[in-house]
Amino acid sequence: MPMKTKNIYFAFFLLIFMNTSFSQNNNEPVKDSLTWYIYIGGKTSSQYIEAKTIAAKQCGLKTNYFYGDCVGTFDYKKAEFDRKNELVYAYLVKNYGVDWATDFQEQLQIALEKLTSIENE
């Protein structure tokens, strides 16, 4: 194969590789890949955590919890999670508006009521 043909093939594959690399890094959140990092300080009801997971899933989010303690010795985790969650918050504002937290709280309350009623049966 002549050198010119090899260079053309190399340039073609390089162009394809660069195109796929750049298209994946467009800063647009992918709904299925967003993980909401949540810091839980102290004792929290397992129903509340399950309800929060259900409500987050309805928004297209995965959840990852870190359990701290009552005296706040793990507050550094909360700050770390706030930084990690910037993309999640941008996604929520874009898709649910600036009042996303109010809507989320309503979904959380509905999920919590369903879980509570199931447990009380």
PyMOL commands that set and color helices and strands:
alter all, ss='L'
color gray80, all
select helices_A, chain A and resi 3-24+31-33+46-58+75-84+86-96+100-120
alter helices_A, ss='H'
color red, helices_A
select strands_A, chain A and resi 35-40+62-67
alter strands_A, ss='S'
color yellow, strands_A
deselect
rebuild
show_as cartoon
